[in-house]
Structure formats: C-alpha cells, structure tokens
Amino acid sequence: MAKIQGLLELIRPLNCVMAAFAVFIGYVVSAGAFASFSQQLAFAMIAAFLICGAGQAINDYFDRHIDRKKNSKKPIPSGAVKAETALLFSMALFLFGNVFAYFVNGTALAISLAFTLLLVFYSAFLGKAKFLGNWVVAAGTAFTLVFGATISGEYFTVLFLAASALLANAAREIMKDMEDSYFDKGFKNSLPMILEHGQLVALVAALHIIAIAFAFVPLALGFFGNVQFVFFVLIGNALFFYSIYTLDRKDYPLAQRLSKAGMLLCLIGFLLGVV
C-alpha cells in the first residue's frame, strides 16, 4: 500500500488531472461546442494523464540526487519508491500513454511521441540546462490544448490559447527556479544564476503580458469568446499580476500558488468561452 502511495506521489496526480482537463478544453474550444463524450476524447485525456505522469516520474528519477538535498520527503529519496522502480514505472506510463494516443488519431500519436522523446531527453540530458528545460515543460503543458484539438482537426483558436498557456507556464517555471536556486547550485544551470532578481521579475511580467495578449487575440478577431471568457481570464490575469508582486517580495511559494490558480481560472475561461 505504501508503495502504491509512493508511485501516486511520483506522478503528481493533480498535475495529470489538469493535463487531461486541458485536453478536454482544447477539444471543446476547437469544436466550438461540446456535443458528446466520445471514445476518442476519453482516450486523448487518458493519454495526456499518463504521459504527464510519466514525465513527472522520469524527472524525479534523474533528479534524485538533487532531491536528497532539496526535498528528502519525495518518493525516491525517502525510500518509498526505488529509483529503478520509478524508471520502469515511467517507461510503462509512456508506453501506455502512446498506445492510447494511437487510438485517437495519427496527429495525436505524433504529438505524444514527440513529447515522450522531449521529456526523456530533457530529464536525461538537459537537466543541467534548466533554462532550456523550462520551455520543454511549458510546451508540454500548452500542447495538451492542441492535443485535444486533434480530435476535431480545427486549430486556429486553440493555437492562440496554447501560445498564451506556453508563456504563462514558462513564467511559472522561472518562478520555481527562483525558489530552487540555492538547491540547484552545483547541479543545474538556471536563469536565477544568470540574471539578477529584478531582471527575472521583469521577464516574468513580460511573459505574462504577452500571454494575456495572445489569449485575447481570438476575441478581438471575433472568432471566440464571450462575457464568461472575459470574466474568468481577467480574474486569472489579476492573480498573475499579484503573483508578480509577491515574486518581487521574494515570497516564491505564494507566487507559484497564485500563478497556478490564475492558470486554472484561465482554463475555465477558455472552456466557458464556447458556451
């Protein structure tokens, strides 16, 4: 039982649920309405859940030496899950995730295979270049929306929303690096080791501002959006800006929580934008 709990902790279930939710949103936005819960949609959501979990697990496998210093309560350094078990578990999740993607369609399979390779390559070889890995992680999150759109084959609106998600997630990854900079020294190269605090805050703010602009492009063009969309996205954006304020005050955990809450509200706004 303890081992099962350790494996669940390894994949960060909440992150995986959010990935599956984003796939659902990508499908609804691309289709312009939610008609029925099809087998394709279910398989796409399961695939995203599994591949997200696999990416979390394999990253913990390659980061296990850092985690002994940074967070010894994580499954591998705490001994709840053996390193070899975590690696095999992640490989199994990647395999089954791609099998489910195969039964969605060819485009979905191509995306899932591409991100499987990217996540493995990032964890195994780009771990030290964390400033590059940030974009791999952010792209993986953003492409869940595109992954959902493969079911309908309509990408115009979703690509703008995915670009917004990409930049917002890249900003949050920088926030995480600022919090982890002490523990990363000697193991990884991240932006906080290159830029000063003020420059990092300005970069996070710039990424959020551009993300907001991308989110409102479909609305400005008259292709997508309504009052509900504007309401939720504006609240999400307010949380983004408050997260920047707390980031400037070096309250990194709160800044991250605010940013994540802002992303969730924006996703809800994307979904309600088609109602």
Backbone bond lengths (Angstrom), bond angles and torsions (degrees), N, CA, C in turn:
res aa  C-N    CA-C-N  psi(-1)  N-CA   C-N-CA  omega(-1)  CA-C   N-CA-C  phi
1 M - - - 1.466 - - 1.521 111.25 -
2 A 1.339 115.92 -42.00 1.464 121.09 179.50 1.525 110.43 -63.70
3 K 1.359 115.04 -36.01 1.462 119.18 -179.91 1.522 110.68 -67.57
4 I 1.333 116.72 -40.59 1.468 120.62 178.22 1.519 110.04 -62.68
5 Q 1.331 116.16 -42.09 1.466 120.37 178.00 1.530 110.21 -62.05
6 G 1.323 116.42 -40.38 1.466 120.72 178.32 1.518 111.95 -62.73
7 L 1.333 116.92 -41.34 1.466 120.94 178.86 1.527 110.76 -66.21
8 L 1.325 116.68 -38.23 1.465 120.49 177.39 1.522 110.68 -64.49
9 E 1.322 116.94 -42.74 1.463 120.66 178.13 1.523 110.30 -62.96
10 L 1.319 116.03 -33.58 1.461 121.56 -177.64 1.528 111.86 -61.88
11 I 1.334 117.20 -37.37 1.469 120.11 -174.40 1.527 113.44 -89.69
12 R 1.360 118.58 -5.25 1.467 121.61 -177.04 1.530 110.35 53.37
13 P 1.326 118.70 72.30 1.473 122.34 -173.74 1.523 114.79 -51.65
14 L 1.342 117.35 -36.51 1.457 119.65 -178.85 1.527 111.09 -63.64
15 N 1.326 116.38 -41.06 1.471 120.14 176.88 1.524 110.68 -62.48
16 C 1.329 116.31 -39.76 1.467 121.17 -179.46 1.528 111.24 -67.20
17 V 1.335 115.77 -38.86 1.472 120.05 177.06 1.521 109.96 -64.16
18 M 1.326 116.99 -40.60 1.460 120.51 178.40 1.523 111.09 -64.77
19 A 1.331 117.29 -35.99 1.470 120.80 176.91 1.520 110.31 -63.80
20 A 1.330 116.53 -44.70 1.467 120.74 178.51 1.528 110.79 -64.11
21 F 1.339 116.09 -39.89 1.461 121.42 178.10 1.523 110.86 -62.32
22 A 1.336 116.71 -40.25 1.463 121.39 179.12 1.531 111.24 -64.98
23 V 1.334 116.75 -34.99 1.468 120.39 175.86 1.533 109.62 -62.37
24 F 1.323 115.57 -45.41 1.469 120.62 178.20 1.531 110.34 -58.84
25 I 1.345 116.60 -44.05 1.463 120.86 179.82 1.529 110.54 -64.20
26 G 1.333 116.45 -43.45 1.463 119.78 178.83 1.513 112.42 -58.67
27 Y 1.337 115.82 -39.59 1.466 120.01 177.93 1.527 111.11 -66.32
28 V 1.330 117.32 -48.87 1.470 121.48 -176.91 1.531 110.76 -62.07
29 V 1.346 116.36 -44.39 1.470 120.18 179.72 1.521 110.68 -63.02
30 S 1.331 117.05 -44.65 1.464 120.37 -177.96 1.521 112.10 -67.65
31 A 1.336 116.77 -35.62 1.462 120.94 -179.88 1.521 112.11 -79.97
32 G 1.332 116.80 -20.48 1.458 121.01 -179.71 1.510 113.70 82.80
33 A 1.327 117.01 -0.80 1.468 122.21 179.46 1.518 108.31 -173.46
34 F 1.327 116.00 161.84 1.463 120.63 174.65 1.521 108.18 -107.93
35 A 1.344 115.73 107.10 1.464 120.32 -177.34 1.519 111.69 -89.24
36 S 1.334 117.07 -51.23 1.462 121.35 -178.54 1.521 109.55 -159.02
37 F 1.327 115.07 158.65 1.465 120.50 179.52 1.533 107.81 -89.22
38 S 1.314 116.64 97.09 1.460 121.75 -173.99 1.527 111.72 -85.06
39 Q 1.316 115.16 167.82 1.466 121.07 176.77 1.523 110.19 -64.55
40 Q 1.351 117.02 -38.79 1.461 121.05 178.22 1.525 110.92 -58.41
41 L 1.316 116.34 -45.84 1.466 120.54 -179.23 1.525 110.70 -64.41
42 A 1.326 117.03 -42.99 1.465 120.63 178.69 1.529 110.85 -60.78
43 F 1.336 116.98 -44.68 1.466 120.91 179.97 1.531 110.88 -64.96
44 A 1.335 116.97 -38.42 1.466 120.52 179.62 1.522 110.81 -64.90
45 M 1.319 116.73 -41.23 1.464 120.78 179.36 1.530 111.42 -67.39
46 I 1.328 116.24 -40.24 1.475 120.28 177.55 1.525 109.96 -64.58
47 A 1.331 116.25 -42.86 1.470 120.94 179.64 1.530 110.56 -59.36
48 A 1.337 116.85 -45.43 1.465 120.66 -179.92 1.524 110.77 -63.90
49 F 1.333 116.84 -42.00 1.467 121.60 178.39 1.531 110.05 -58.61
50 L 1.322 116.72 -47.97 1.463 121.18 -176.24 1.529 112.03 -68.05
51 I 1.328 117.38 -43.14 1.458 119.97 -177.89 1.527 110.76 -70.30
52 C 1.327 116.80 -36.31 1.471 119.97 174.41 1.531 109.83 -61.10
53 G 1.323 116.84 -47.11 1.461 120.69 178.55 1.514 112.63 -61.73
54 A 1.332 115.71 -39.55 1.466 120.49 178.46 1.527 111.00 -62.88
55 G 1.343 115.59 -41.49 1.457 119.91 179.20 1.518 112.06 -63.94
56 Q 1.329 116.85 -39.16 1.462 120.78 177.59 1.528 110.61 -65.10
57 A 1.338 115.46 -44.16 1.467 120.14 -176.34 1.522 112.00 -66.10
58 I 1.341 116.71 -44.23 1.467 118.57 -177.12 1.526 110.94 -71.14
59 N 1.333 116.91 -29.77 1.460 119.73 176.42 1.528 110.42 -67.13
60 D 1.340 116.13 -40.04 1.463 119.35 177.00 1.533 111.34 -65.70
61 Y 1.331 116.03 -33.30 1.464 119.53 178.43 1.527 110.37 -62.25
62 F 1.330 116.56 -48.01 1.464 119.47 -177.39 1.530 112.49 -78.10
63 D 1.332 117.30 -18.81 1.471 121.18 179.11 1.524 112.71 -97.25
64 R 1.320 117.09 9.90 1.463 119.34 -172.21 1.529 112.96 -61.16
65 H 1.332 118.01 -30.84 1.461 120.07 -179.59 1.532 110.60 -72.24
66 I 1.341 116.56 -36.96 1.464 120.31 176.95 1.522 109.86 -69.09
67 D 1.340 115.98 -40.50 1.461 120.05 -177.01 1.525 112.74 -65.35
68 R 1.313 116.90 -24.92 1.470 118.35 175.69 1.528 110.18 -63.10
69 K 1.329 115.83 -30.13 1.462 121.58 179.34 1.524 111.03 -89.80
70 K 1.341 115.97 -39.26 1.467 121.57 -171.85 1.519 113.82 -87.49
71 N 1.334 116.20 -46.37 1.467 120.19 -175.18 1.519 109.48 -149.30
72 S 1.308 115.59 84.81 1.470 121.25 -175.00 1.527 112.68 -70.65
73 K 1.356 117.34 -7.60 1.463 120.46 179.21 1.525 112.74 -85.20
74 K 1.318 117.27 -7.11 1.463 119.99 178.11 1.533 109.49 -63.90
75 P 1.338 117.77 157.21 1.476 120.52 -172.85 1.520 115.98 -53.38
76 I 1.344 117.76 -42.98 1.472 118.72 -176.29 1.530 111.92 -74.57
77 P 1.333 120.13 -54.93 1.473 118.21 -179.75 1.531 114.16 -64.03
78 S 1.338 116.81 -26.14 1.469 119.16 179.53 1.524 111.77 -77.45
79 G 1.340 117.02 -14.66 1.454 121.06 -178.88 1.512 113.87 90.64
80 A 1.331 117.60 1.37 1.474 120.68 179.60 1.522 111.19 -67.22
81 V 1.332 116.30 -32.30 1.465 122.35 178.53 1.523 108.25 -133.72
82 K 1.330 117.02 130.71 1.457 120.63 176.89 1.531 109.58 -71.06
83 A 1.326 116.71 148.82 1.462 121.02 -178.57 1.525 111.55 -57.69
84 E 1.336 116.44 -43.16 1.472 120.58 -179.25 1.529 110.93 -64.76
85 T 1.313 116.60 -36.84 1.467 121.19 178.14 1.521 110.40 -65.53
86 A 1.328 116.35 -41.30 1.465 120.80 179.06 1.526 110.82 -62.55
87 L 1.333 116.88 -40.46 1.461 120.94 179.66 1.530 110.89 -65.46
88 L 1.327 116.87 -47.10 1.466 120.58 179.14 1.532 111.31 -64.25
89 F 1.315 115.52 -38.67 1.466 120.66 178.66 1.523 110.78 -62.09
90 S 1.334 116.61 -44.26 1.469 120.30 179.85 1.524 110.86 -64.74
91 M 1.348 117.08 -39.48 1.459 120.30 179.07 1.533 111.26 -64.35
92 A 1.327 115.93 -38.92 1.465 120.62 178.36 1.532 110.58 -65.39
93 L 1.326 116.21 -41.80 1.467 120.01 178.80 1.525 111.05 -64.44
94 F 1.323 116.86 -42.29 1.465 120.08 176.57 1.530 110.61 -59.75
95 L 1.324 115.53 -44.92 1.470 120.20 -178.62 1.521 111.09 -61.00
96 F 1.319 117.25 -52.40 1.466 120.16 -177.94 1.532 111.63 -67.47
97 G 1.336 116.67 -33.38 1.458 119.74 176.14 1.511 112.01 -60.91
98 N 1.329 116.30 -42.30 1.460 120.49 179.29 1.528 112.55 -72.51
99 V 1.334 115.96 -30.24 1.464 119.10 175.43 1.532 110.01 -63.98
100 F 1.325 116.44 -45.01 1.464 119.78 177.47 1.531 110.84 -63.44
101 A 1.344 117.15 -38.99 1.467 120.46 178.79 1.526 110.89 -63.60
102 Y 1.326 116.73 -35.81 1.467 121.58 178.15 1.530 111.07 -57.32
103 F 1.329 115.85 -38.11 1.462 120.26 -178.16 1.537 112.87 -82.88
104 V 1.347 116.68 -0.34 1.476 119.65 172.68 1.521 108.68 -85.19
105 N 1.322 116.02 -65.14 1.470 122.47 173.46 1.531 109.05 -177.63
106 G 1.318 116.35 175.65 1.465 120.90 -176.38 1.515 113.20 -64.90
107 T 1.324 117.53 -37.86 1.469 120.52 179.96 1.521 110.69 -65.88
108 A 1.325 115.93 -42.44 1.468 120.24 178.26 1.528 110.70 -61.75
109 L 1.320 116.51 -41.64 1.467 120.38 178.74 1.519 110.92 -63.78
110 A 1.335 116.94 -41.53 1.468 120.37 179.39 1.527 110.84 -61.40
111 I 1.336 116.78 -42.18 1.468 120.75 178.90 1.524 110.50 -65.86
112 S 1.333 117.01 -44.77 1.472 119.95 -177.98 1.527 111.40 -65.48
113 L 1.326 117.08 -39.71 1.468 120.23 177.68 1.527 111.06 -65.85
114 A 1.339 115.82 -41.81 1.467 120.01 179.90 1.521 110.74 -61.02
115 F 1.321 117.01 -43.39 1.463 119.13 -178.19 1.525 112.32 -78.05
116 T 1.308 117.13 -25.43 1.465 119.39 171.63 1.524 109.48 -61.16
117 L 1.330 115.87 -48.41 1.471 120.65 179.70 1.522 111.26 -64.95
118 L 1.340 116.38 -41.79 1.467 120.02 179.93 1.526 111.90 -63.23
119 L 1.327 116.64 -44.55 1.461 120.15 -178.20 1.525 112.16 -67.32
120 V 1.329 116.41 -38.71 1.470 120.10 177.00 1.526 109.90 -67.41
121 F 1.335 116.14 -45.92 1.469 120.57 -178.98 1.522 110.89 -62.71
122 Y 1.343 115.73 -43.20 1.471 120.31 178.86 1.526 111.06 -60.37
123 S 1.330 116.35 -49.10 1.461 120.03 -177.12 1.522 112.23 -65.47
124 A 1.335 115.96 -39.14 1.460 120.01 -174.94 1.527 113.56 -83.06
125 F 1.342 116.45 -36.64 1.471 118.63 -170.52 1.532 114.80 -122.22
126 L 1.344 117.74 -22.69 1.461 119.75 -177.73 1.525 112.30 -103.04
127 G 1.329 116.28 9.47 1.459 120.04 -177.06 1.515 112.54 -56.13
128 K 1.330 116.57 -38.34 1.460 119.86 -178.44 1.522 111.29 -74.42
129 A 1.334 117.27 -32.69 1.470 121.20 178.16 1.525 108.50 -90.33
130 K 1.316 115.74 69.32 1.457 121.01 -173.18 1.525 112.20 -63.86
131 F 1.337 116.99 -29.14 1.462 120.05 -179.45 1.524 111.60 -66.38
132 L 1.347 117.27 -23.81 1.465 120.58 173.62 1.524 110.28 -85.09
133 G 1.318 115.50 -39.23 1.460 120.28 179.29 1.516 113.01 -60.32
134 N 1.340 116.38 -29.58 1.465 119.85 177.85 1.522 111.76 -55.24
135 W 1.322 115.83 -38.86 1.467 120.44 -177.22 1.521 111.34 -75.94
136 V 1.327 116.50 -29.52 1.474 119.88 175.69 1.524 109.19 -65.61
137 V 1.332 116.35 -46.63 1.467 121.33 179.52 1.528 110.58 -63.22
138 A 1.334 116.37 -45.07 1.463 120.72 -179.14 1.526 111.14 -64.25
139 A 1.334 116.14 -39.75 1.469 119.94 179.11 1.523 111.12 -66.20
140 G 1.335 116.41 -37.93 1.456 120.01 177.94 1.517 111.47 -61.13
141 T 1.321 116.54 -39.28 1.465 121.18 177.82 1.528 110.87 -67.98
142 A 1.326 116.27 -46.19 1.462 121.07 -177.48 1.527 112.06 -64.38
143 F 1.314 116.26 -37.03 1.465 120.03 -175.42 1.522 113.28 -74.68
144 T 1.326 117.73 -7.84 1.466 117.87 173.10 1.529 109.95 -63.48
145 L 1.336 116.46 -33.77 1.464 120.25 176.31 1.524 110.72 -65.76
146 V 1.325 116.46 -44.07 1.462 121.25 178.83 1.522 110.17 -66.02
147 F 1.333 115.16 -36.56 1.464 120.80 178.88 1.529 110.37 -58.90
148 G 1.328 116.57 -42.54 1.459 120.40 177.48 1.517 112.10 -65.97
149 A 1.332 116.21 -33.54 1.469 120.97 -178.50 1.522 112.47 -71.03
150 T 1.342 117.51 -16.65 1.473 118.94 179.74 1.528 111.54 -64.24
151 I 1.315 117.21 -21.63 1.470 120.82 -178.77 1.525 110.80 -69.60
152 S 1.345 116.49 -41.62 1.470 119.94 179.38 1.522 111.85 -89.82
153 G 1.338 116.02 -27.06 1.463 120.01 -178.48 1.516 113.60 81.88
154 E 1.340 117.61 8.81 1.470 122.22 178.48 1.531 108.42 -106.07
155 Y 1.348 116.64 121.09 1.463 119.30 -170.25 1.528 115.48 -118.93
156 F 1.314 118.85 -10.92 1.468 120.89 -168.79 1.534 112.04 -54.12
157 T 1.312 116.76 -61.17 1.471 120.51 -177.20 1.523 111.76 -65.15
158 V 1.318 115.67 -42.21 1.468 120.72 -176.46 1.523 111.76 -61.15
159 L 1.319 117.86 -35.04 1.464 120.30 -178.91 1.527 111.54 -64.19
160 F 1.323 117.91 -36.97 1.467 120.49 176.72 1.534 110.67 -67.13
161 L 1.322 115.84 -42.81 1.463 119.90 179.77 1.531 110.58 -67.67
162 A 1.339 115.99 -36.26 1.465 120.02 177.88 1.528 110.80 -66.95
163 A 1.335 116.66 -38.07 1.468 120.18 176.80 1.520 110.35 -62.84
164 S 1.340 116.28 -40.15 1.462 120.97 176.76 1.527 110.63 -62.24
165 A 1.340 116.53 -44.81 1.470 121.12 179.20 1.527 111.33 -64.25
166 L 1.328 116.73 -38.28 1.463 121.61 179.05 1.527 110.97 -58.21
167 L 1.329 116.05 -49.26 1.462 120.14 -176.66 1.525 112.23 -70.36
168 A 1.338 116.59 -39.66 1.468 120.05 178.58 1.528 110.80 -64.12
169 N 1.331 116.46 -40.31 1.463 119.77 178.93 1.521 112.03 -71.19
170 A 1.331 117.24 -34.86 1.466 119.96 176.16 1.523 109.69 -62.93
171 A 1.347 116.53 -38.64 1.467 120.68 177.74 1.529 110.33 -62.71
172 R 1.332 116.21 -42.34 1.465 119.34 -179.55 1.534 111.17 -67.40
173 E 1.326 117.54 -35.37 1.459 119.85 177.39 1.526 111.20 -63.13
174 I 1.340 116.11 -36.31 1.467 119.58 176.89 1.527 110.09 -65.99
175 M 1.339 115.98 -39.97 1.471 119.74 175.85 1.533 110.65 -57.41
176 K 1.326 116.08 -45.14 1.471 120.35 179.76 1.522 110.53 -61.69
177 D 1.338 116.57 -39.51 1.466 120.19 179.55 1.523 111.26 -64.93
178 M 1.324 116.14 -35.19 1.466 119.33 178.72 1.528 110.39 -64.90
179 E 1.319 115.70 -38.32 1.465 119.83 177.77 1.527 111.40 -70.00
180 D 1.322 116.77 -34.84 1.470 121.67 -173.65 1.526 113.46 -93.49
181 S 1.334 118.16 2.19 1.469 120.36 -170.61 1.533 113.00 -57.88
182 Y 1.331 117.17 -36.38 1.474 119.87 179.89 1.525 110.91 -64.03
183 F 1.332 116.03 -43.84 1.463 120.56 -176.99 1.529 112.21 -75.72
184 D 1.342 116.94 -25.70 1.464 120.91 -177.91 1.525 112.88 -77.17
185 K 1.321 117.19 -18.42 1.462 120.52 -177.30 1.528 110.33 -59.87
186 G 1.334 114.21 128.80 1.448 119.73 -179.19 1.513 113.43 89.11
187 F 1.348 116.64 -12.92 1.462 120.92 -179.37 1.536 112.25 -117.00
188 K 1.345 115.94 -41.24 1.460 120.25 -174.52 1.521 110.90 -137.15
189 N 1.342 114.64 157.68 1.454 120.98 173.86 1.522 108.12 -109.30
190 S 1.316 116.43 116.28 1.454 120.90 -178.84 1.527 109.94 -124.94
191 L 1.322 115.87 168.14 1.469 120.51 -177.77 1.530 113.52 -57.95
192 P 1.347 119.32 -37.38 1.467 118.20 177.94 1.522 114.20 -61.56
193 M 1.328 117.64 -15.47 1.460 121.17 175.92 1.520 112.10 -87.59
194 I 1.348 115.03 -8.83 1.464 120.33 -177.38 1.526 111.27 -111.06
195 L 1.337 116.10 -41.78 1.457 121.74 -175.72 1.525 111.50 -106.71
196 E 1.326 115.47 157.39 1.465 120.91 176.27 1.521 109.85 -79.89
197 H 1.340 115.32 165.34 1.472 120.77 -176.72 1.526 112.17 -55.86
198 G 1.329 116.77 -47.79 1.461 121.24 -178.62 1.518 112.21 -62.31
199 Q 1.317 116.59 -37.87 1.465 120.71 178.74 1.526 111.13 -67.07
200 L 1.322 116.23 -37.60 1.461 120.50 178.60 1.525 111.26 -66.69
201 V 1.322 116.42 -42.83 1.466 120.70 178.35 1.529 109.59 -61.73
202 A 1.334 116.69 -42.07 1.465 120.87 179.31 1.534 110.88 -64.66
203 L 1.328 116.78 -38.45 1.460 120.74 179.05 1.523 110.84 -66.17
204 V 1.337 116.97 -44.75 1.468 121.11 177.74 1.535 109.90 -60.02
205 A 1.338 116.79 -43.19 1.466 120.95 179.08 1.531 110.58 -62.30
206 A 1.328 117.20 -43.00 1.466 121.25 -179.13 1.532 110.99 -64.18
207 L 1.324 116.32 -41.84 1.467 119.80 178.88 1.526 111.16 -62.80
208 H 1.326 116.85 -40.74 1.462 120.62 178.73 1.531 111.60 -66.00
209 I 1.313 116.66 -41.15 1.470 120.40 -179.88 1.532 110.73 -63.38
210 I 1.326 116.98 -43.83 1.471 120.22 178.56 1.527 110.37 -67.28
211 A 1.335 116.25 -36.82 1.471 120.78 177.28 1.534 110.50 -60.70
212 I 1.323 115.91 -43.24 1.465 120.84 179.06 1.530 110.15 -61.68
213 A 1.338 115.66 -42.60 1.469 120.15 -179.92 1.525 111.07 -60.43
214 F 1.327 116.88 -44.76 1.466 120.64 179.47 1.526 111.24 -62.24
215 A 1.338 117.06 -39.13 1.460 120.36 -178.07 1.522 112.01 -63.40
216 F 1.339 116.71 -31.53 1.461 119.86 -176.04 1.536 113.59 -94.05
217 V 1.328 117.96 -4.70 1.476 119.88 179.11 1.530 112.20 -59.69
218 P 1.347 119.98 -49.41 1.472 119.25 179.16 1.524 113.19 -59.27
219 L 1.346 116.52 -34.92 1.462 120.77 177.49 1.529 110.28 -66.55
220 A 1.335 116.32 -44.69 1.463 121.23 -179.50 1.533 111.68 -63.47
221 L 1.336 115.70 -32.21 1.465 120.16 -179.81 1.526 112.30 -83.76
222 G 1.334 116.21 -7.34 1.454 120.65 178.44 1.516 114.79 80.42
223 F 1.333 116.81 16.50 1.464 120.66 -178.68 1.528 113.30 -92.37
224 F 1.324 116.10 -21.05 1.458 118.37 -169.84 1.518 109.69 -161.57
225 G 1.333 116.17 149.40 1.455 120.60 171.50 1.513 113.74 113.82
226 N 1.333 114.97 158.16 1.462 122.76 179.29 1.530 107.92 -158.44
227 V 1.305 116.54 -169.30 1.470 120.51 -177.90 1.526 111.02 -63.16
228 Q 1.338 117.12 -41.20 1.465 120.59 -179.83 1.528 110.93 -62.24
229 F 1.323 115.96 -41.94 1.468 121.29 178.25 1.526 110.16 -58.92
230 V 1.316 116.42 -50.41 1.464 121.39 -178.43 1.531 110.63 -61.71
231 F 1.326 117.08 -42.84 1.460 121.89 -177.86 1.528 111.78 -60.05
232 F 1.332 116.37 -53.21 1.465 119.98 -176.41 1.528 112.12 -69.35
233 V 1.320 116.57 -38.88 1.465 119.10 -179.40 1.529 110.53 -68.41
234 L 1.319 117.24 -37.66 1.474 119.49 177.73 1.524 111.24 -64.95
235 I 1.335 117.38 -40.81 1.474 119.82 177.14 1.532 109.69 -64.49
236 G 1.341 115.97 -43.21 1.459 120.15 176.79 1.514 111.67 -58.75
237 N 1.332 116.20 -41.73 1.464 120.55 179.18 1.527 111.60 -66.16
238 A 1.333 116.22 -36.04 1.472 119.87 177.05 1.528 110.25 -61.70
239 L 1.345 115.92 -39.91 1.470 119.66 176.88 1.523 111.35 -66.22
240 F 1.345 116.67 -36.48 1.469 120.17 176.48 1.534 109.98 -58.98
241 F 1.326 115.99 -47.16 1.463 119.33 -177.23 1.535 111.27 -68.36
242 Y 1.333 116.23 -34.94 1.465 118.09 176.81 1.534 110.16 -68.75
243 S 1.339 115.96 -33.29 1.471 119.42 177.13 1.529 110.71 -64.88
244 I 1.331 116.58 -33.82 1.466 120.45 178.14 1.535 109.76 -67.51
245 Y 1.348 115.85 -39.88 1.476 120.59 176.82 1.527 110.77 -60.68
246 T 1.344 116.40 -45.83 1.470 119.52 -179.83 1.523 111.35 -70.09
247 L 1.325 115.96 -30.39 1.468 120.14 176.39 1.523 110.01 -64.96
248 D 1.314 116.36 -42.75 1.459 120.99 179.36 1.528 110.78 -61.95
249 R 1.340 115.86 -31.17 1.467 120.91 178.17 1.535 111.69 -85.89
250 K 1.317 116.38 4.34 1.465 124.87 176.32 1.520 113.94 67.11
251 D 1.321 115.49 27.82 1.466 120.51 172.58 1.530 106.49 -94.14
252 Y 1.324 116.35 76.04 1.456 121.76 -171.26 1.531 114.41 -64.68
253 P 1.339 119.65 -42.97 1.468 119.05 179.26 1.533 112.65 -60.71
254 L 1.334 117.13 -43.05 1.468 120.28 179.31 1.524 110.38 -66.39
255 A 1.315 117.00 -40.88 1.468 120.68 179.41 1.520 110.67 -58.75
256 Q 1.320 116.45 -41.83 1.467 120.20 179.07 1.519 112.12 -66.65
257 R 1.328 116.64 -42.34 1.468 120.05 179.78 1.529 110.93 -63.59
258 L 1.321 116.35 -41.43 1.464 120.43 178.46 1.528 110.89 -64.19
259 S 1.325 115.42 -42.02 1.464 119.90 179.71 1.526 111.29 -63.33
260 K 1.338 116.03 -42.64 1.468 120.30 179.85 1.523 110.72 -65.92
261 A 1.338 117.07 -40.44 1.465 120.71 177.36 1.520 110.51 -64.00
262 G 1.333 116.66 -39.13 1.462 120.91 177.60 1.516 111.90 -62.29
263 M 1.337 116.29 -40.24 1.462 120.42 177.83 1.520 111.78 -63.69
264 L 1.329 116.36 -41.76 1.459 120.45 179.63 1.527 110.89 -63.24
265 L 1.331 117.11 -42.94 1.460 120.65 178.62 1.532 111.06 -63.80
266 C 1.320 116.32 -39.11 1.469 119.81 177.99 1.528 110.85 -65.10
267 L 1.330 116.84 -39.81 1.469 119.93 177.34 1.527 110.81 -62.03
268 I 1.326 116.24 -41.63 1.471 119.96 176.95 1.528 109.63 -62.60
269 G 1.338 116.33 -39.74 1.451 120.52 177.39 1.511 112.14 -63.59
270 F 1.356 116.90 -39.04 1.470 120.20 176.38 1.528 110.28 -60.40
271 L 1.329 115.57 -43.52 1.472 120.23 -178.71 1.531 111.18 -65.11
272 L 1.325 115.93 -45.85 1.465 119.66 -177.35 1.524 112.36 -74.52
273 G 1.316 115.93 -10.69 1.456 119.84 179.08 1.505 114.67 -66.95
274 V 1.335 116.48 -14.50 1.463 120.16 -179.34 1.533 112.00 -101.10
275 V 1.342 116.75 -5.33 1.468 120.21 -177.03 1.531 110.47 -71.10
